[in-house]
Amino acid sequence: MSKLKSFIVLAAMCCLPFISYAAGDAAAGKAKSVTCMACHGAKGISNNDIWPNLAGQKYGYLVKQIKAFRDGDRKDPMMAPMVAPLSDDDIKNLAAFFSGL
């Protein structure tokens, strides 16, 4: 029986690197997402080809891209004023919300 327990523990430890946890608060992100919904849709699905869907995007990708817009590393005249007031926590919360859709 101890070999079985050891195997189960080892198998669980091997899977840990593949589990992703969003660091943000999805409920706070949902409350903050009202501005985003104008272009990206109420459920994160855009109805316009020029605006991407945010629903289901990876948490880390969303954080990286929103920060890039906010910090000026990625330029877009429509996104810049939308993300300028966002804190790092706001961005994490938005990413948690949209990645969970």
Order of alpha helices (4+ residues) and beta strands (2+ residues): alpha-alpha-alpha-alpha-alpha-alpha
